[in-house]
Amino acid sequence: MEYITITNAAYLFIILGSIAAIALSIQQAKGASEDKNEIIRKQELKISELDSTLQEKIKFIERYISGGESYPELEVLSLPSTSSQPSKMFFQIANIFDLPIYDIHFELYDYDFIKSKKIKGEGNLVFIKPSDFEKSRILSSDITTLSPKVTKAGLLTIEVKECNFYAKFFTRNKVIIQKITVLNYKGIYFIAWELFDDNSKKSIIKKYSPNIPDNIKISLDMRLNNIPNELNIKFHE
């Protein structure tokens, strides 16, 4: 309802602006000495410019209300180990865009656990027990609004290990899939993640750990490709 109300209000501004411009043209025409047709032409031009400006304002309002092309991203940071603490991974959600993101619900799954619990059935169908699927979900959260250029930290902290994750974000304007992989190479952990539009299944963005060697990047790409864009599993008791 909020979306409809604000959008209609914006259209009302256009109508009021047009009426005001027309009234102004009539008033000027009454007292002007120059040709009335020229006055009307100039005022029609002003009305057209006003309408174009207000249309742009309406588009901005609609984009602001819906979130436009903005989408959330689950960032994964690693902290090296110390003499007293093992290495940790920190999960945080970020909005890198200039518009807010609304009505976010996201879930993070341990894909390695899901893979280990899959049961293959007839017709290439893949099943999993509901209890195992619940165990695979390691994070679930709701965020009403994520403001522009904001990062929300403190979502999850776990010990660093070689692993794979599958995340899904539901927002007011779109659904996003994110695949995350962590690779242990000679005791050093490298992280990569890739985001997809759930509707088109097209890749939106892919990110890697900084200063990553090319051979590690290839390995991470292969690991990301082994995580499906859709889990496509059915429950089986």
Backbone as CSV, one residue per row, in Angstrom:
resi,resn,N_x,N_y,N_z,CA_x,CA_y,CA_z,C_x,C_y,C_z
1,MET,0.818,-1.199,0.000,0.000,0.000,0.000,0.859,1.259,0.000
2,GLU,1.999,1.222,0.680,2.881,2.368,0.729,3.360,2.720,-0.663
3,TYR,3.689,1.708,-1.442,4.183,1.931,-2.802,3.117,2.622,-3.643
4,ILE,1.888,2.127,-3.588,0.793,2.686,-4.384,0.506,4.123,-3.975
5,THR,0.490,4.380,-2.682,0.150,5.700,-2.171,1.171,6.741,-2.604
6,ILE,2.444,6.441,-2.470,3.490,7.409,-2.809,3.543,7.628,-4.310
7,THR,3.369,6.558,-5.074,3.378,6.704,-6.533,2.215,7.556,-7.008
8,ASN,1.016,7.301,-6.470,-0.145,8.105,-6.831,0.045,9.558,-6.444
9,ALA,0.680,9.795,-5.309,0.943,11.163,-4.882,1.854,11.865,-5.878
10,ALA,2.831,11.106,-6.389,3.732,11.703,-7.373,2.981,12.089,-8.645
11,TYR,2.074,11.234,-9.082,1.260,11.558,-10.244,0.359,12.758,-9.973
12,LEU,-0.119,12.882,-8.761,-0.946,14.031,-8.391,-0.148,15.311,-8.537
13,PHE,1.142,15.272,-8.198,1.992,16.445,-8.344,2.074,16.870,-9.802
14,ILE,2.102,15.878,-10.685,2.149,16.210,-12.118,0.892,16.955,-12.541
15,ILE,-0.256,16.433,-12.111,-1.532,17.054,-12.470,-1.602,18.475,-11.933
16,LEU,-1.244,18.625,-10.653,-1.284,19.954,-10.037,-0.309,20.904,-10.727
17,GLY,0.867,20.377,-11.077,1.851,21.215,-11.750,1.359,21.658,-13.116
18,SER,0.708,20.747,-13.818,0.186,21.086,-15.141,-0.908,22.140,-15.048
19,ILE,-1.806,21.970,-14.068,-2.893,22.935,-13.879,-2.331,24.313,-13.560
20,ALA,-1.318,24.321,-12.683,-0.715,25.593,-12.308,-0.077,26.278,-13.510
21,ALA,0.582,25.485,-14.345,1.231,26.053,-15.526,0.213,26.601,-16.517
22,ILE,-0.894,25.874,-16.686,-1.952,26.331,-17.601,-2.577,27.622,-17.091
23,ALA,-2.836,27.651,-15.777,-3.422,28.858,-15.182,-2.494,30.049,-15.376
24,LEU,-1.206,29.800,-15.231,-0.233,30.873,-15.427,-0.252,31.374,-16.861
25,SER,-0.382,30.452,-17.808,-0.392,30.856,-19.217,-1.610,31.703,-19.546
26,ILE,-2.743,31.335,-18.950,-3.974,32.108,-19.185,-3.835,33.510,-18.627
27,GLN,-3.306,33.617,-17.425,-3.143,34.911,-16.771,-2.200,35.802,-17.562
28,GLN,-1.122,35.203,-18.053,-0.167,35.981,-18.828,-0.762,36.419,-20.152
29,ALA,-1.589,35.541,-20.735,-2.180,35.852,-22.030,-3.107,37.053,-21.947
30,LYS,-3.790,37.215,-20.818,-4.749,38.301,-20.647,-4.070,39.663,-20.656
31,GLY,-2.875,39.728,-20.053,-2.232,41.039,-19.918,-1.060,41.240,-20.839
32,ALA,-0.807,40.312,-21.707,0.378,40.413,-22.550,0.061,41.103,-23.858
33,SER,1.042,41.808,-24.384,0.851,42.503,-25.645,1.332,41.669,-26.828
34,GLU,2.207,40.695,-26.563,2.712,39.888,-27.670,1.658,38.888,-28.124
35,ASP,1.897,38.277,-29.223,0.951,37.362,-29.837,0.567,36.235,-28.879
36,LYS,-0.740,36.029,-28.709,-1.210,35.018,-27.756,-0.793,33.608,-28.165
37,ASN,-0.720,33.341,-29.429,-0.301,32.007,-29.872,1.141,31.710,-29.450
38,GLU,1.983,32.756,-29.470,3.365,32.572,-29.037,3.435,32.317,-27.537
39,ILE,2.557,33.025,-26.794,2.502,32.804,-25.344,2.080,31.371,-25.049
40,ILE,1.055,30.913,-25.778,0.567,29.544,-25.573,1.659,28.537,-25.914
41,ARG,2.390,28.808,-27.000,3.466,27.889,-27.408,4.538,27.790,-26.323
42,LYS,4.916,28.940,-25.765,5.938,28.952,-24.725,5.466,28.227,-23.466
43,GLN,4.192,28.440,-23.125,3.672,27.808,-21.920,3.527,26.295,-22.104
44,GLU,3.151,25.872,-23.318,3.078,24.436,-23.597,4.460,23.796,-23.467
45,LEU,5.491,24.540,-23.897,6.860,24.044,-23.769,7.247,23.904,-22.298
46,LYS,6.850,24.905,-21.503,7.133,24.839,-20.069,6.418,23.671,-19.414
47,ILE,5.163,23.446,-19.824,4.397,22.326,-19.273,5.057,21.001,-19.628
48,SER,5.546,20.892,-20.883,6.217,19.664,-21.309,7.494,19.444,-20.502
49,GLU,8.253,20.510,-20.262,9.477,20.394,-19.471,9.158,20.002,-18.030
50,LEU,8.081,20.599,-17.480,7.673,20.273,-16.117,7.257,18.812,-16.019
51,ASP,6.497,18.345,-17.004,6.041,16.957,-16.998,7.234,15.996,-17.076
52,SER,8.214,16.344,-17.924,9.387,15.495,-18.059,10.169,15.427,-16.745
53,THR,10.304,16.579,-16.078,11.021,16.615,-14.801,10.307,15.775,-13.751
54,LEU,8.984,15.920,-13.677,8.225,15.180,-12.674,8.206,13.686,-12.975
55,GLN,8.218,13.335,-14.254,8.295,11.918,-14.609,9.597,11.307,-14.097
56,GLU,10.694,12.076,-14.213,11.979,11.600,-13.699,11.924,11.448,-12.180
57,LYS,11.244,12.390,-11.505,11.102,12.300,-10.047,10.304,11.055,-9.668
58,ILE,9.256,10.769,-10.437,8.434,9.586,-10.163,9.263,8.322,-10.319
59,LYS,10.075,8.262,-11.380,10.931,7.084,-11.589,11.886,6.904,-10.420
60,PHE,12.435,8.027,-9.925,13.349,7.932,-8.785,12.617,7.422,-7.555
61,ILE,11.388,7.944,-7.327,10.604,7.504,-6.164,10.313,6.012,-6.255
62,GLU,9.912,5.559,-7.455,9.598,4.146,-7.637,10.832,3.280,-7.409
63,ARG,11.988,3.729,-7.912,13.226,2.974,-7.704,13.616,2.962,-6.237
64,TYR,13.411,4.093,-5.565,13.779,4.177,-4.143,12.898,3.264,-3.311
65,ILE,11.604,3.211,-3.664,10.671,2.376,-2.902,10.952,0.892,-3.123
66,SER,11.267,0.519,-4.352,11.464,-0.897,-4.660,12.887,-1.368,-4.386
67,GLY,13.830,-0.434,-4.361,15.234,-0.805,-4.242,15.950,-0.813,-5.580
68,GLY,15.190,-0.618,-6.659,15.805,-0.570,-7.988,16.585,-1.835,-8.298
69,GLU,17.791,-1.672,-8.780,18.658,-2.800,-9.125,19.554,-3.227,-7.961
70,SER,19.343,-2.660,-6.799,20.163,-3.013,-5.636,19.932,-4.462,-5.221
71,TYR,20.969,-5.068,-4.682,20.840,-6.422,-4.142,21.851,-6.591,-3.007
72,PRO,21.541,-7.449,-2.047,22.472,-7.682,-0.936,23.565,-8.662,-1.336
73,GLU,24.643,-8.611,-0.605,25.774,-9.504,-0.861,26.327,-9.981,0.472
74,LEU,26.510,-11.287,0.585,27.079,-11.864,1.797,28.596,-11.881,1.651
75,GLU,29.258,-11.044,2.430,30.711,-10.977,2.379,31.317,-11.921,3.412
76,VAL,32.425,-12.545,3.043,33.112,-13.479,3.936,34.533,-12.990,4.140
77,LEU,34.881,-12.752,5.380,36.219,-12.289,5.721,36.904,-13.338,6.569
78,SER,38.207,-13.456,6.414,38.954,-14.407,7.233,39.966,-13.661,8.081
79,LEU,40.199,-14.162,9.288,41.158,-13.579,10.210,42.215,-14.620,10.520
80,PRO,43.502,-14.297,10.294,44.566,-15.288,10.550,44.573,-15.745,12.003
81,SER,45.091,-16.934,12.196,45.154,-17.490,13.540,46.238,-16.809,14.368
82,THR,46.093,-16.897,15.681,47.108,-16.406,16.609,47.562,-17.587,17.455
83,SER,48.432,-17.316,18.380,48.939,-18.390,19.239,47.847,-18.991,20.113
84,SER,46.797,-18.195,20.363,45.736,-18.669,21.257,44.410,-18.932,20.545
85,GLN,44.239,-18.408,19.311,42.978,-18.540,18.607,43.197,-19.084,17.200
86,PRO,42.362,-20.046,16.760,42.451,-20.530,15.372,41.889,-19.501,14.401
87,SER,42.141,-19.714,13.130,41.604,-18.816,12.108,40.088,-18.830,12.137
88,LYS,39.487,-17.672,11.846,38.031,-17.531,11.857,37.551,-16.948,10.530
89,MET,36.288,-17.258,10.208,35.604,-16.630,9.082,34.445,-15.816,9.634
90,PHE,34.306,-14.597,9.121,33.240,-13.707,9.551,32.306,-13.438,8.373
91,PHE,31.020,-13.591,8.604,30.015,-13.346,7.573,29.299,-12.027,7.870
92,GLN,29.177,-11.199,6.843,28.459,-9.939,6.977,27.694,-9.661,5.688
93,ILE,26.593,-8.924,5.806,25.771,-8.619,4.636,25.963,-7.152,4.267
94,ALA,26.120,-6.894,2.981,26.455,-5.545,2.526,25.502,-5.070,1.438
95,ASN,25.245,-3.768,1.449,24.547,-3.085,0.363,25.526,-2.070,-0.205
96,ILE,26.063,-2.336,-1.383,27.071,-1.464,-1.977,26.442,-0.404,-2.876
97,PHE,25.111,-0.343,-2.919,24.405,0.533,-3.854,23.948,1.838,-3.207
98,ASP,23.444,2.747,-4.052,22.992,4.060,-3.595,21.529,4.068,-3.165
99,LEU,20.849,2.946,-3.315,19.450,2.829,-2.904,19.323,1.788,-1.803
100,PRO,18.347,1.943,-0.915,18.150,0.941,0.147,17.593,-0.359,-0.412
101,ILE,17.739,-1.430,0.357,17.163,-2.730,0.011,16.168,-3.082,1.111
102,TYR,14.968,-3.501,0.709,13.886,-3.722,1.665,13.499,-5.200,1.770
103,ASP,12.953,-5.530,2.933,12.301,-6.829,3.165,13.232,-8.000,2.823
104,ILE,14.412,-7.980,3.384,15.390,-9.028,3.097,15.166,-10.239,4.005
105,HIS,15.071,-11.384,3.396,15.130,-12.653,4.128,16.189,-13.491,3.439
106,PHE,17.155,-13.990,4.199,18.190,-14.806,3.565,18.510,-16.019,4.419
107,GLU,18.955,-17.058,3.717,19.307,-18.322,4.362,20.641,-18.803,3.804
108,LEU,21.478,-19.327,4.689,22.789,-19.834,4.312,22.859,-21.318,4.660
109,TYR,23.284,-22.128,3.676,23.326,-23.578,3.848,24.748,-24.099,3.696
110,ASP,25.044,-25.126,4.457,26.295,-25.862,4.309,26.101,-26.860,3.169
111,TYR,26.610,-26.500,1.984,26.366,-27.352,0.825,27.082,-28.693,0.943
112,ASP,28.224,-28.730,1.584,28.943,-29.997,1.756,28.112,-30.984,2.577
113,PHE,27.412,-30.463,3.593,26.556,-31.323,4.408,25.380,-31.833,3.577
114,ILE,24.773,-30.935,2.805,23.665,-31.349,1.935,24.124,-32.441,0.972
115,LYS,25.283,-32.228,0.360,25.804,-33.194,-0.609,26.033,-34.558,0.029
116,SER,26.498,-34.554,1.272,26.780,-35.823,1.957,25.507,-36.559,2.361
117,LYS,24.394,-35.844,2.436,23.133,-36.442,2.882,22.148,-36.697,1.736
118,LYS,22.541,-36.408,0.518,21.655,-36.626,-0.619,21.404,-38.109,-0.840
119,ILE,20.176,-38.405,-1.214,19.786,-39.781,-1.552,19.275,-39.771,-2.989
120,LYS,19.920,-40.499,-3.871,19.492,-40.539,-5.269,18.357,-41.532,-5.445
121,GLY,17.320,-41.090,-6.160,16.173,-41.945,-6.421,15.997,-42.194,-7.899
122,GLU,14.874,-42.746,-8.264,14.595,-43.038,-9.656,14.410,-41.748,-10.449
123,GLY,14.770,-41.828,-11.725,14.601,-40.669,-12.599,15.535,-39.530,-12.268
124,ASN,16.692,-39.843,-11.703,17.699,-38.842,-11.348,17.202,-37.834,-10.310
125,LEU,16.151,-38.175,-9.595,15.675,-37.313,-8.519,16.606,-37.431,-7.313
126,VAL,16.778,-36.326,-6.622,17.646,-36.297,-5.445,16.783,-35.957,-4.228
127,PHE,16.920,-36.766,-3.200,16.119,-36.589,-1.986,17.029,-36.286,-0.806
128,ILE,16.425,-35.705,0.218,17.128,-35.487,1.474,16.083,-35.523,2.592
129,LYS,16.482,-35.998,3.733,15.571,-36.015,4.871,15.337,-34.586,5.358
130,PRO,14.106,-34.251,5.718,13.832,-32.896,6.225,14.729,-32.522,7.394
131,SER,14.999,-33.476,8.271,15.843,-33.193,9.428,17.274,-32.844,9.001
132,ASP,17.775,-33.532,7.959,19.122,-33.228,7.476,19.159,-31.866,6.785
133,PHE,18.092,-31.551,6.077,18.035,-30.245,5.410,18.043,-29.119,6.442
134,GLU,17.313,-29.313,7.531,17.302,-28.314,8.597,18.686,-28.156,9.211
135,LYS,19.393,-29.259,9.379,20.739,-29.198,9.942,21.707,-28.463,9.020
136,SER,21.441,-28.519,7.730,22.345,-27.875,6.778,22.211,-26.352,6.788
137,ARG,21.081,-25.859,7.305,20.863,-24.406,7.342,21.577,-23.838,8.565
138,ILE,22.651,-23.104,8.316,23.462,-22.611,9.430,23.184,-21.146,9.760
139,LEU,22.397,-20.490,8.911,22.076,-19.087,9.185,20.784,-18.715,8.474
140,SER,19.900,-18.054,9.200,18.648,-17.546,8.635,18.324,-16.236,9.340
141,SER,18.044,-15.203,8.557,17.849,-13.899,9.174,16.943,-13.032,8.315
142,ASP,16.304,-12.054,8.966,15.445,-11.080,8.289,15.945,-9.673,8.606
143,ILE,15.970,-8.832,7.588,16.364,-7.439,7.746,15.311,-6.580,7.056
144,THR,14.675,-5.706,7.798,13.607,-4.877,7.228,14.144,-3.942,6.157
145,THR,15.208,-3.230,6.484,15.805,-2.286,5.534,17.319,-2.289,5.698
146,LEU,18.021,-2.398,4.580,19.471,-2.262,4.575,19.789,-0.976,3.816
147,SER,20.251,0.033,4.544,20.466,1.358,3.974,21.574,1.337,2.919
148,PRO,21.614,2.363,2.061,22.666,2.426,1.039,24.057,2.480,1.647
149,LYS,25.006,1.816,0.985,26.419,1.842,1.376,26.626,1.414,2.835
150,VAL,25.879,0.405,3.259,25.949,-0.052,4.647,26.312,-1.529,4.681
151,THR,27.127,-1.905,5.665,27.480,-3.298,5.896,27.027,-3.692,7.301
152,LYS,26.287,-4.775,7.391,25.818,-5.274,8.678,26.679,-6.476,9.068
153,ALA,27.488,-6.306,10.108,28.423,-7.347,10.519,27.830,-8.174,11.654
154,GLY,28.605,-9.154,12.085,28.208,-9.955,13.236,27.144,-10.990,12.966
155,LEU,26.992,-11.414,11.709,25.959,-12.398,11.381,26.365,-13.803,11.829
156,LEU,27.618,-14.149,11.550,28.072,-15.510,11.843,29.596,-15.519,11.898
157,THR,30.143,-16.247,12.853,31.590,-16.450,12.959,31.850,-17.940,13.166
158,ILE,32.641,-18.521,12.278,32.961,-19.940,12.391,34.448,-20.139,12.140
159,GLU,34.942,-21.296,12.523,36.346,-21.606,12.298,36.588,-21.836,10.809
160,VAL,37.704,-21.320,10.325,38.032,-21.475,8.906,38.265,-22.945,8.577
161,LYS,37.664,-23.374,7.467,37.893,-24.726,6.968,37.589,-24.736,5.482
162,GLU,38.068,-25.738,4.790,37.733,-25.874,3.378,36.276,-26.290,3.283
163,CYS,35.457,-25.509,2.585,34.019,-25.766,2.591,33.331,-25.047,1.446
164,ASN,32.022,-25.332,1.306,31.193,-24.716,0.280,29.848,-24.340,0.895
165,PHE,29.341,-23.170,0.477,28.069,-22.684,1.009,27.141,-22.280,-0.130
166,TYR,25.851,-22.358,0.182,24.809,-21.931,-0.748,23.893,-20.973,0.007
167,ALA,23.680,-19.776,-0.556,22.820,-18.786,0.102,21.743,-18.309,-0.870
168,LYS,20.601,-17.931,-0.300,19.519,-17.396,-1.120,18.926,-16.178,-0.417
169,PHE,18.791,-15.085,-1.163,18.260,-13.822,-0.641,16.919,-13.516,-1.303
170,PHE,15.935,-13.222,-0.492,14.638,-12.757,-0.978,14.509,-11.289,-0.577
171,THR,14.283,-10.406,-1.551,14.116,-8.992,-1.265,12.814,-8.513,-1.901
172,ARG,12.497,-7.250,-1.699,11.252,-6.709,-2.240,11.209,-6.779,-3.757
173,ASN,12.359,-6.620,-4.414,12.341,-6.508,-5.870,12.982,-7.671,-6.613
174,LYS,13.671,-8.589,-5.899,14.298,-9.687,-6.626,14.759,-10.784,-5.670
175,VAL,15.166,-11.903,-6.258,15.722,-13.025,-5.503,17.129,-13.271,-6.029
176,ILE,18.079,-13.394,-5.105,19.484,-13.553,-5.460,20.018,-14.854,-4.882
177,ILE,20.798,-15.564,-5.681,21.498,-16.774,-5.231,22.974,-16.438,-5.082
178,GLN,23.588,-16.928,-4.022,25.027,-16.722,-3.842,25.694,-18.041,-3.495
179,LYS,26.770,-18.322,-4.225,27.571,-19.511,-3.962,28.916,-19.075,-3.391
180,ILE,29.368,-19.759,-2.350,30.609,-19.397,-1.664,31.477,-20.639,-1.530
181,THR,32.765,-20.491,-1.801,33.683,-21.612,-1.622,34.945,-21.144,-0.918
182,VAL,35.497,-22.029,-0.078,36.727,-21.762,0.658,37.698,-22.893,0.347
183,LEU,38.883,-22.540,-0.133,39.892,-23.522,-0.548,41.131,-23.411,0.336
184,ASN,41.592,-24.561,0.814,42.826,-24.623,1.596,43.963,-25.038,0.661
185,TYR,44.907,-24.144,0.459,46.056,-24.440,-0.405,47.337,-24.221,0.400
186,LYS,47.966,-25.332,0.769,49.204,-25.310,1.539,49.065,-24.495,2.825
187,GLY,47.918,-24.700,3.479,47.696,-24.042,4.760,47.172,-22.628,4.673
188,ILE,47.002,-22.120,3.452,46.448,-20.781,3.263,45.033,-20.913,2.705
189,TYR,44.084,-20.183,3.274,42.692,-20.277,2.847,42.357,-19.139,1.884
190,PHE,41.776,-19.530,0.750,41.338,-18.571,-0.262,39.822,-18.673,-0.404
191,ILE,39.175,-17.524,-0.581,37.710,-17.466,-0.610,37.247,-16.851,-1.926
192,ALA,36.164,-17.383,-2.472,35.530,-16.795,-3.656,34.023,-16.947,-3.521
193,TRP,33.293,-16.011,-4.083,31.831,-16.152,-4.120,31.285,-15.523,-5.396
194,GLU,30.139,-16.020,-5.801,29.494,-15.571,-7.031,28.006,-15.419,-6.794
195,LEU,27.434,-14.321,-7.322,26.012,-14.046,-7.173,25.301,-14.208,-8.507
196,PHE,24.060,-14.742,-8.437,23.234,-14.973,-9.623,21.852,-14.377,-9.419
197,ASP,21.274,-13.903,-10.512,19.876,-13.503,-10.502,19.031,-14.770,-10.586
198,ASP,18.136,-14.968,-9.632,17.367,-16.213,-9.584,16.438,-16.347,-10.780
199,ASN,15.994,-15.234,-11.341,15.061,-15.297,-12.464,15.766,-15.714,-13.753
200,SER,16.865,-15.048,-14.071,17.575,-15.340,-15.316,18.672,-16.382,-15.144
201,LYS,19.072,-16.626,-13.887,20.185,-17.525,-13.553,21.519,-17.026,-14.111
202,LYS,21.582,-15.751,-14.483,22.812,-15.178,-15.004,23.684,-14.675,-13.866
203,SER,24.999,-14.825,-14.041,25.943,-14.353,-13.042,25.925,-12.828,-12.979
204,ILE,25.890,-12.296,-11.768,25.886,-10.850,-11.567,27.280,-10.345,-11.242
205,ILE,27.934,-11.018,-10.315,29.260,-10.587,-9.890,30.002,-11.765,-9.261
206,LYS,31.320,-11.759,-9.407,32.161,-12.788,-8.794,33.333,-12.092,-8.109
207,LYS,33.652,-12.528,-6.887,34.733,-11.899,-6.131,35.657,-12.959,-5.547
208,TYR,36.922,-12.559,-5.371,37.946,-13.460,-4.851,38.696,-12.799,-3.695
209,SER,39.414,-13.629,-2.961,40.343,-13.101,-1.975,41.364,-12.199,-2.674
210,PRO,41.878,-11.172,-1.979,42.861,-10.286,-2.621,44.179,-11.017,-2.895
211,ASN,44.865,-10.528,-3.921,46.212,-11.039,-4.270,46.220,-12.548,-4.479
212,ILE,45.234,-13.026,-5.222,45.086,-14.465,-5.408,45.839,-14.919,-6.663
213,PRO,46.646,-15.996,-6.591,47.352,-16.512,-7.775,46.363,-17.034,-8.823
214,ASP,46.760,-17.001,-10.089,45.873,-17.423,-11.173,45.466,-18.887,-11.042
215,ASN,46.403,-19.757,-10.634,46.053,-21.176,-10.527,45.026,-21.425,-9.424
216,ILE,45.079,-20.628,-8.363,44.087,-20.755,-7.290,42.733,-20.250,-7.772
217,LYS,42.754,-19.194,-8.552,41.500,-18.645,-9.089,40.799,-19.683,-9.963
218,ILE,41.560,-20.406,-10.771,40.976,-21.461,-11.609,40.349,-22.547,-10.742
219,SER,41.033,-22.933,-9.687,40.503,-23.963,-8.786,39.230,-23.487,-8.099
220,LEU,39.209,-22.234,-7.691,38.016,-21.688,-7.042,36.838,-21.628,-8.013
221,ASP,37.116,-21.265,-9.266,36.058,-21.247,-10.283,35.452,-22.640,-10.461
222,MET,36.283,-23.649,-10.485,35.797,-25.030,-10.633,34.932,-25.423,-9.434
223,ARG,35.352,-25.015,-8.251,34.574,-25.337,-7.048,33.222,-24.612,-7.064
224,LEU,33.212,-23.365,-7.508,31.946,-22.632,-7.597,31.006,-23.279,-8.610
225,ASN,31.563,-23.743,-9.731,30.742,-24.385,-10.761,30.137,-25.701,-10.278
226,ASN,30.769,-26.315,-9.287,30.247,-27.575,-8.750,29.108,-27.368,-7.742
227,ILE,28.863,-26.117,-7.386,27.712,-25.806,-6.523,26.562,-25.411,-7.443
228,PRO,25.420,-26.061,-7.363,24.325,-25.766,-8.293,23.688,-24.404,-8.021
229,ASN,23.074,-23.834,-9.068,22.321,-22.593,-8.893,21.013,-22.830,-8.150
230,GLU,20.498,-24.027,-8.253,19.298,-24.429,-7.512,19.582,-25.759,-6.834
231,LEU,19.126,-25.881,-5.593,19.375,-27.145,-4.883,18.605,-28.306,-5.489
232,ASN,17.370,-28.035,-5.943,16.561,-29.061,-6.639,16.549,-30.398,-5.897
233,ILE,16.187,-30.362,-4.640,16.077,-31.588,-3.860,14.676,-31.730,-3.301
234,LYS,14.260,-32.950,-3.104,12.955,-33.251,-2.548,13.143,-33.922,-1.193
235,PHE,12.141,-33.765,-0.345,12.234,-34.336,0.990,11.800,-35.794,0.983
236,HIS,12.519,-36.570,1.769,12.232,-38.007,1.849,12.476,-38.457,3.279
237,GLU,11.477,-39.078,3.872,11.613,-39.558,5.250,12.480,-40.817,5.297
